[in-house]
Amino acid sequence: MKYLILLLFIIHCLLFTAFAQDQHLVDSLTAKLKTLESEKKELRHNIAGKYDTASAKILYSISKAYWSNNPDKSMDYAMQCLALSEQINYKKGIGNAYNSLGIGKNYMGDYLSAIEFHKKALKIRLEIGDKNDIAGTYNNMGEVYRVHGNYPEALKLYFEALKINEESGNISLQAKNHNNIGIIYTNLGNYSEALKNHLSALKLGLKLGDKRGIANSYGNIGRAYKNESKFEEALKNLFTCLKMMEEIKDLNGIGNCYNTIGNIYYSQGNYPDALNNYFASLKIYEEIGDKNNISLGLTNVGELYTNQKKYNEAFEYLNKGLSLAKEIGSLERIKSSYDLLATLDNKQGNFNKALEHYKLYIIYRDSLVNTENTKKTLAIQMTYDFNKKQTADSIKSAEEKKVITAELKQEQTKSYALYGGLALMVLVASVFFRQRNKIGKEKKRSDDLLLNILPAEVAEELKATGGAEAKHFDNVSVLFTDFVGFTSISEKLSPKELVREIHQCFTAFDEIIERNGLEKIKTIGDAYLAVCGMPNEDKDHAKKTVKAAIEIMDFINKRIVEGGKFNIRIGINSGPVVAGIVGVKKFAYDIWGDTVNTAARMEQHSVNGKINISGSTYELVKNDFKCEHRGKIEAKNKGEVDMYFVSE
């Protein structure tokens, strides 16, 4: 307790000093602003405009000073900057103001508004053509998507920023990009790739002497080691980070260090020191209003209290963390909260509640890290690597052509002009065709990967236009499958056995779905979603879907005889849906509508080893399959619905 009191006193001093330093900067900038206003009154209008530009720059600087310590004030000054910049048509000031508003909204957990402001900033900055500002906006948008849990989109934006910064030679921003890319790989569980990026960032930071960048890199390297259970190395790097963050009075950085150090102590079973560091980080996060990290800190304390069997305290902190995560819409935080609540319920013997929370955890986990996300991040990495290689090859080709041309000129002085001309044509053609073949092979790789993510028609539209419009389909059939008793069975299997079992089942489902003309949409935990009748219309959509369902059921029944672990239930519904690519330029094809929701209800009200179809599907297949009417059954949010079992 004495250690905690001392630690909190130090935090209080750091907060006071940091705020005092920020206030000193703000006071200095405010004084300059007042001086400009005073001088402006004595000048002609055309000259006074220059003072307005200077005032807008100062307002933006004041807004930046409040970014990490007072988002409300930051946004207030950003709005003043925006109003003045619009009045004098100062485009850079307008872009700066939108940028600051986006950062402020991100700190406050309003991700949708943050993205909208950053989009406006990007539009202005693209018009101006300032590469540093454009890269900065891509990076800031990536931050919003990262915190919100949209890792593929965040990674794509970070790579876009990195590409620009490499072209312009901005080493400082390259370091920041590598750190951010490393964080994404950490969240995806790819710790070796994460460490590689953080070490690259550290190398660049040391080259520049950038204390903040160096400190961030040490912190991120520490987290990477922590995830690999190399606790000694992790603490060494984190204490270095903490010391540097305290020197530069970076409150958010200090809070992050305390939080991660707490995580390490927790992993080592040192609960008192872990709790002290958690509370220290929470105090800082609450002072600066960082809602995302407040939610993180609350769940960390709740998890620790759970292991100490202080269940009432654990429940209080976990629920506070979950409520705040829902308020700001952080999928990552919501996922973690449900996982920890399931553990708490299980330890208290509340098994029904534990199962409910665990299912919610699975849903949010798989929306963040699943096979589709892995494909998308791979596609983004491949695109970045390929573009970089293609640029290098183009430069190399140009140099080859120069050498070839020079050599041929020498030969031309020694032989007939005709032979020299023919030689030039042959050699240049050789270079051209070699490069074209290289590009063709890489393009095929990219196209194959795209087709593995999207339906062929959608992939072609995306390549042709750079986007794909959402479309309405009147007549489709939607299929849901779900493993019976998944939670209880999975607890008895090792992680490797569980993954192997699901992989073998879903691989077989993929083959059955493709053979019957259906389109796989996605997997959600242990659930599988597919559709027939889109993107190409198919009058036999219901018949093909039921046939695929029967083949899936036959596969599962045969597998159980051979030692398979899971039984299955299936639900099908037919009707209209809307389909399209989710997000901003995000390669994720999905479907929406009441038809999809009803199909999910069909699966939920099915039973082990049965295919449950709705009345609308029954009307389309009653002449092709024997069906058993179950009567009208109450379905959540649907009322009474006619349901049928397919008997063969």
WOMOBEL-V203525 format. One record per residue. N is the residue number from 1. PSI is psi in degrees with one decimal (none if undefined). OMEGA is omega in radians with two decimals (999 if undefined). Layout:
n,psi,omega
N,PSI,OMEGA
N,PSI,OMEGA
This chain:
n,psi,omega
1,-39.6,3.11
2,-38.9,-3.14
3,-41.3,-3.13
4,-43.3,3.13
5,-43.3,3.12
6,-41.9,-3.13
7,-43.6,3.13
8,-33.9,3.08
9,-42.4,3.11
10,-42.4,3.12
11,-42.9,3.14
12,-43.0,3.13
13,-41.5,3.13
14,-42.0,3.12
15,-45.4,-3.13
16,-44.5,-3.12
17,-43.8,-3.12
18,-45.8,3.13
19,-36.4,3.13
20,-42.0,3.12
21,-45.2,3.12
22,-40.3,-3.13
23,-35.9,3.09
24,-43.1,3.10
25,-45.0,-3.13
26,-42.6,3.13
27,-42.1,3.14
28,-44.7,3.13
29,-38.8,3.13
30,-39.6,3.11
31,-41.5,3.11
32,-38.0,-3.14
33,-43.7,3.14
34,-37.8,3.11
35,-43.6,3.11
36,-42.8,3.14
37,-40.3,3.14
38,-45.0,-3.13
39,-33.7,-3.09
40,-37.0,-3.09
41,-24.9,-3.07
42,2.2,-3.05
43,160.1,3.07
44,159.2,-3.02
45,-42.7,-3.07
46,-32.5,3.08
47,-34.1,-3.13
48,-28.5,3.13
49,-34.3,3.10
50,-34.6,3.10
51,-33.4,3.08
52,-40.6,3.09
53,-44.9,3.12
54,-38.7,3.13
55,-40.8,3.13
56,-39.7,3.11
57,-41.2,3.14
58,-41.9,3.11
59,-39.6,3.10
60,-39.7,3.13
61,-39.3,3.10
62,-42.3,3.11
63,-42.8,3.12
64,-38.0,-3.12
65,-27.3,-3.12
66,-1.4,-3.03
67,-57.7,-3.00
68,-8.6,-3.05
69,-27.7,-3.11
70,82.0,-3.08
71,-35.0,-3.14
72,-48.0,3.13
73,-37.8,3.12
74,-45.4,-3.12
75,-32.1,3.10
76,-47.1,3.13
77,-31.8,3.09
78,-38.6,3.11
79,-37.8,3.07
80,-42.2,3.10
81,-41.7,-3.14
82,-46.3,-3.11
83,-44.8,-3.12
84,-42.9,-3.11
85,-39.1,3.09
86,-36.8,-3.13
87,-38.1,-3.09
88,6.6,-3.13
89,44.9,3.11
90,95.2,-2.98
91,-41.1,-3.14
92,-39.3,3.10
93,-38.3,3.10
94,-45.3,3.11
95,-41.9,3.11
96,-41.9,-3.12
97,-46.5,3.11
98,-39.0,3.11
99,-46.2,-3.13
100,-38.3,3.10
101,-38.1,3.10
102,-41.9,3.13
103,-41.5,3.12
104,-45.2,3.14
105,-34.5,3.11
106,-43.3,3.08
107,-34.2,-3.10
108,-4.8,3.09
109,9.9,3.11
110,81.9,-2.97
111,-36.9,-3.13
112,-45.0,3.11
113,-38.6,-3.14
114,-47.0,-3.13
115,-40.9,-3.13
116,-42.3,3.12
117,-41.3,3.14
118,-34.1,3.07
119,-41.7,3.12
120,-40.8,3.10
121,-42.8,-3.12
122,-42.1,-3.14
123,-46.5,3.13
124,-44.5,-3.07
125,-31.7,3.05
126,-36.4,3.09
127,-41.7,-3.12
128,-38.6,3.13
129,19.6,3.10
130,107.5,-3.03
131,-40.1,-3.13
132,-43.6,3.14
133,-38.7,3.12
134,-48.0,3.12
135,-38.9,3.12
136,-39.3,3.13
137,-43.1,3.07
138,-42.8,-3.14
139,-44.6,-3.12
140,-38.1,3.07
141,-38.3,3.08
142,-38.3,3.11
143,-42.6,-3.13
144,-48.0,-3.13
145,-35.8,3.14
146,-50.3,-3.11
147,-35.0,-3.14
148,-13.4,3.09
149,6.6,3.13
150,79.2,-3.00
151,-41.1,3.14
152,-44.3,-3.13
153,-39.4,3.11
154,-45.7,-3.11
155,-40.7,3.14
156,-42.8,-3.13
157,-38.6,3.10
158,-42.2,3.12
159,-35.9,3.09
160,-43.0,3.11
161,-42.3,-3.13
162,-41.6,3.14
163,-46.2,-3.14
164,-43.7,-3.09
165,-30.6,3.05
166,-39.4,3.13
167,-38.1,-3.10
168,-9.9,3.13
169,21.5,-3.14
170,94.0,-3.05
171,-38.6,-3.12
172,-47.1,-3.13
173,-29.1,3.05
174,-41.8,3.13
175,-44.2,3.11
176,-42.8,3.13
177,-44.6,3.14
178,-40.0,3.10
179,-44.8,-3.13
180,-40.5,3.10
181,-39.5,3.10
182,-38.7,3.13
183,-40.8,3.11
184,-45.6,-3.14
185,-34.1,3.06
186,-47.0,-3.14
187,-28.0,3.11
188,-1.7,3.10
189,7.3,3.13
190,77.9,-2.97
191,-31.5,3.13
192,-42.1,3.12
193,-35.7,3.10
194,-47.8,-3.12
195,-39.4,3.13
196,-43.7,-3.13
197,-39.2,-3.14
198,-36.7,3.08
199,-36.5,3.06
200,-42.1,3.13
201,-41.0,3.14
202,-43.0,3.13
203,-43.9,3.13
204,-40.5,3.14
205,-42.6,3.11
206,-35.7,3.12
207,-36.5,-3.11
208,-22.5,-3.03
209,26.6,-3.11
210,103.5,-3.04
211,-44.6,-3.12
212,-44.6,3.12
213,-41.5,3.12
214,-44.0,3.14
215,-46.3,3.11
216,-40.9,-3.13
217,-44.6,3.10
218,-41.2,3.12
219,-45.1,-3.13
220,-36.5,3.07
221,-40.6,3.09
222,-41.3,3.13
223,-36.7,3.11
224,-43.9,3.10
225,-37.0,3.13
226,-40.8,3.13
227,-21.6,3.07
228,10.2,3.12
229,25.1,3.03
230,74.8,-2.92
231,-36.1,-3.14
232,-47.2,3.10
233,-38.4,-3.13
234,-49.2,-3.12
235,-38.3,3.13
236,-47.4,-3.13
237,-37.3,-3.10
238,-37.7,3.09
239,-32.7,3.03
240,-43.4,3.11
241,-46.2,-3.11
242,-44.1,3.14
243,-44.5,-3.12
244,-38.5,3.12
245,-37.1,3.10
246,-35.7,3.13
247,-39.4,-3.11
248,2.6,3.09
249,42.3,3.08
250,99.8,-3.01
251,-44.0,3.14
252,-42.2,3.11
253,-40.3,3.11
254,-44.9,3.13
255,-42.1,3.13
256,-38.4,3.12
257,-48.5,3.13
258,-41.9,-3.11
259,-46.2,-3.11
260,-37.5,3.06
261,-40.4,3.06
262,-41.0,3.11
263,-39.6,-3.13
264,-45.9,3.10
265,-38.4,3.12
266,-45.3,3.14
267,-29.4,3.13
268,-2.4,-3.12
269,10.1,3.12
270,77.7,-3.02
271,-39.8,3.14
272,-48.8,3.14
273,-34.1,3.10
274,-46.3,-3.11
275,-40.8,3.12
276,-42.8,-3.14
277,-35.6,3.08
278,-47.0,-3.13
279,-35.8,3.11
280,-43.8,3.13
281,-39.1,3.14
282,-40.7,-3.13
283,-42.5,3.13
284,-46.7,-3.12
285,-39.6,3.13
286,-36.6,3.14
287,-39.3,-3.08
288,-2.4,3.06
289,29.9,-3.14
290,92.2,-3.00
291,-38.4,-3.13
292,-46.3,-3.12
293,-25.1,3.01
294,-44.2,3.10
295,-42.5,3.11
296,-47.6,-3.12
297,-40.5,3.14
298,-43.1,-3.14
299,-33.0,3.08
300,-44.7,3.11
301,-41.8,3.13
302,-40.8,3.12
303,-42.0,-3.14
304,-44.4,3.12
305,-33.6,3.09
306,-44.5,-3.13
307,-21.6,3.06
308,2.0,-3.11
309,25.4,3.02
310,74.1,-2.91
311,-36.8,3.14
312,-45.7,3.11
313,-40.3,-3.14
314,-45.8,-3.14
315,-41.3,-3.13
316,-48.3,-3.09
317,-40.3,-3.13
318,-39.5,3.13
319,-35.5,3.06
320,-42.7,3.12
321,-42.7,3.14
322,-43.8,-3.14
323,-43.2,3.14
324,-38.7,3.11
325,-41.1,3.10
326,-38.0,-3.14
327,-41.9,-3.09
328,-6.6,3.08
329,30.9,-3.13
330,106.9,-3.12
331,-37.5,3.14
332,-46.4,-3.12
333,-39.1,3.12
334,-45.0,3.12
335,-51.0,-3.11
336,-39.5,-3.12
337,-44.2,3.14
338,-37.2,3.11
339,-46.7,-3.11
340,-35.3,3.09
341,-36.9,3.09
342,-41.7,3.10
343,-44.0,3.13
344,-46.9,3.13
345,-42.3,-3.12
346,-41.5,-3.13
347,-26.3,3.12
348,-3.2,-3.14
349,9.8,3.10
350,73.3,-2.95
351,-35.7,3.10
352,-43.2,3.12
353,-37.6,3.12
354,-42.5,3.13
355,-41.1,3.12
356,-45.9,-3.14
357,-35.6,-3.13
358,-39.7,3.11
359,-40.7,3.11
360,-38.2,3.08
361,-44.8,-3.13
362,-43.6,-3.13
363,-48.5,-3.11
364,-34.7,3.11
365,-46.2,-3.07
366,-17.8,3.04
367,-17.6,3.14
368,-50.1,-3.06
369,100.1,3.09
370,-175.7,-3.09
371,-39.9,-3.12
372,-42.6,3.12
373,-38.0,3.12
374,-42.7,3.09
375,-42.7,-3.09
376,-43.6,3.13
377,-35.4,3.07
378,-42.7,3.14
379,-41.3,-3.14
380,-45.2,3.12
381,-43.3,-3.14
382,-42.3,-3.14
383,-44.7,3.14
384,-47.9,-3.12
385,-41.2,-3.11
386,-44.7,3.14
387,-39.8,3.14
388,-43.0,-3.14
389,-40.1,-3.12
390,-39.4,3.10
391,-44.6,3.13
392,-40.6,3.12
393,-37.4,3.14
394,-42.5,3.11
395,-43.8,-3.14
396,-41.1,-3.14
397,-41.7,3.14
398,-40.7,3.13
399,-39.5,3.11
400,-43.3,-3.12
401,-38.8,3.12
402,-44.7,-3.13
403,-45.4,-3.13
404,-46.5,-3.10
405,-42.5,-3.14
406,-43.4,-3.13
407,-40.3,-3.11
408,-33.3,3.10
409,-38.3,3.10
410,-40.4,3.14
411,-35.2,-3.12
412,-30.0,3.12
413,-15.2,-3.09
414,-12.4,-3.09
415,-175.0,-3.08
416,146.3,-3.13
417,-34.7,-3.12
418,-46.8,-3.14
419,-38.1,3.12
420,-42.3,3.13
421,-42.1,3.13
422,-40.4,3.13
423,-41.5,3.13
424,-45.3,-3.13
425,-43.4,-3.12
426,-45.7,-3.08
427,-44.4,3.12
428,-41.7,3.11
429,-38.7,3.12
430,-46.4,3.11
431,-44.9,-3.09
432,-49.6,-3.08
433,-33.4,3.10
434,-44.6,3.14
435,-40.1,-3.14
436,-39.5,3.11
437,-39.8,3.11
438,-48.6,-3.11
439,-39.0,3.13
440,-41.8,3.13
441,-44.0,-3.14
442,-37.8,3.13
443,-40.4,3.12
444,-40.4,3.10
445,-45.9,-3.14
446,-42.3,-3.14
447,-42.2,3.13
448,-40.5,3.13
449,-40.3,3.13
450,-40.6,3.13
451,-23.0,3.09
452,-13.8,-3.12
453,-37.1,-3.02
454,156.2,2.96
455,151.1,-3.03
456,-44.9,-3.09
457,-39.6,-3.14
458,-39.2,3.12
459,-41.9,3.13
460,-41.4,3.11
461,-40.1,3.14
462,-43.0,3.14
463,-35.0,-3.07
464,-39.0,-3.01
465,-10.9,-3.09
466,1.6,3.13
467,177.7,3.11
468,122.3,-3.09
469,146.7,3.03
470,142.9,-3.09
471,151.2,3.10
472,133.1,3.11
473,124.1,-3.03
474,-35.7,-3.00
475,99.4,3.07
476,166.1,3.01
477,134.0,-3.07
478,132.4,-3.10
479,129.3,3.02
480,137.7,2.97
481,155.4,3.13
482,136.8,3.11
483,137.1,-3.13
484,132.3,3.11
485,31.6,-3.05
486,-45.7,-3.05
487,-49.8,-3.09
488,-38.1,-3.13
489,-41.5,-3.10
490,-28.0,3.12
491,-22.1,-3.12
492,-7.3,-3.12
493,150.7,3.01
494,158.0,3.12
495,-40.3,-3.12
496,-42.6,3.13
497,-41.0,-3.12
498,-48.4,-3.13
499,-42.8,-3.13
500,-42.6,-3.12
501,-47.5,-3.14
502,-41.6,-3.12
503,-44.1,-3.11
504,-38.6,3.12
505,-49.6,-3.08
506,-30.3,3.07
507,-42.1,3.10
508,-40.9,3.10
509,-44.2,-3.13
510,-44.0,-3.10
511,-42.0,3.13
512,-44.5,-3.13
513,-47.1,-3.12
514,-41.5,-3.10
515,-31.2,-3.11
516,5.9,3.05
517,20.0,3.07
518,166.6,3.10
519,119.9,3.06
520,133.4,3.11
521,-54.5,-3.14
522,171.0,2.93
523,144.1,3.11
524,95.9,-3.05
525,-119.3,3.13
526,9.4,3.12
527,153.0,-3.09
528,129.7,-3.09
529,129.1,3.09
530,165.1,-3.09
531,151.8,3.07
532,139.9,-3.14
533,8.3,3.11
534,153.6,-0.02
535,-10.9,3.05
536,134.1,3.14
537,147.7,-3.14
538,114.1,-3.09
539,-20.8,3.14
540,26.2,-3.04
541,-42.0,-3.11
542,-44.0,-3.14
543,-45.1,-3.14
544,-36.0,-3.12
545,-43.9,3.12
546,-40.6,3.11
547,-44.2,3.10
548,-40.6,3.13
549,-41.9,3.12
550,-41.8,3.13
551,-38.1,3.08
552,-43.2,3.14
553,-41.6,3.11
554,-41.3,3.12
555,-45.3,-3.11
556,-44.1,-3.14
557,-42.2,3.11
558,-39.0,-3.11
559,-35.9,3.12
560,-41.4,3.11
561,-34.4,-3.11
562,5.5,3.09
563,11.4,3.10
564,156.5,-3.00
565,-25.4,-2.94
566,136.1,2.85
567,172.7,-3.03
568,153.4,2.94
569,149.5,-3.04
570,143.3,3.07
571,142.6,-3.12
572,140.6,3.03
573,152.1,-3.12
574,146.9,-3.14
575,-162.6,-3.11
576,150.2,3.04
577,165.2,2.96
578,136.5,-3.11
579,148.5,3.11
580,-177.2,3.12
581,128.8,-3.10
582,141.7,2.98
583,-173.9,-3.13
584,106.9,-3.14
585,38.9,-3.06
586,127.4,-3.07
587,73.0,3.10
588,105.8,-3.11
589,131.6,-3.08
590,167.0,3.12
591,150.0,-3.11
592,163.2,3.03
593,168.5,-3.12
594,-29.8,3.12
595,-40.5,3.13
596,-45.0,-3.14
597,-41.3,-3.14
598,-36.8,3.08
599,-40.0,3.10
600,-38.6,3.11
601,-36.3,3.10
602,-43.1,3.12
603,-43.9,-3.10
604,-32.1,-3.11
605,6.6,3.01
606,177.4,3.12
607,171.8,-3.11
608,124.1,3.06
609,13.6,-3.09
610,151.4,3.03
611,114.7,-3.08
612,121.4,-3.12
613,156.2,3.14
614,171.2,3.11
615,-36.5,-3.12
616,-38.1,3.09
617,-39.8,-3.14
618,-43.5,-3.12
619,-26.6,-3.11
620,-19.7,-3.05
621,4.9,-3.02
622,-23.0,3.12
623,-5.1,-3.09
624,-25.7,-3.08
625,149.1,3.02
626,130.9,-3.10
627,146.2,-3.13
628,118.2,-3.12
629,126.0,-3.13
630,-5.8,-3.06
631,-170.7,3.10
632,125.7,-3.08
633,135.9,-3.14
634,123.7,3.11
635,142.0,-3.08
636,127.4,3.11
637,11.3,-3.12
638,-18.0,-3.02
639,-152.7,-3.14
640,130.1,-3.07
641,134.9,3.05
642,129.9,3.13
643,149.3,-3.10
644,140.6,2.95
645,133.6,3.01
646,120.4,-3.06
647,-23.5,3.05
648,none,999
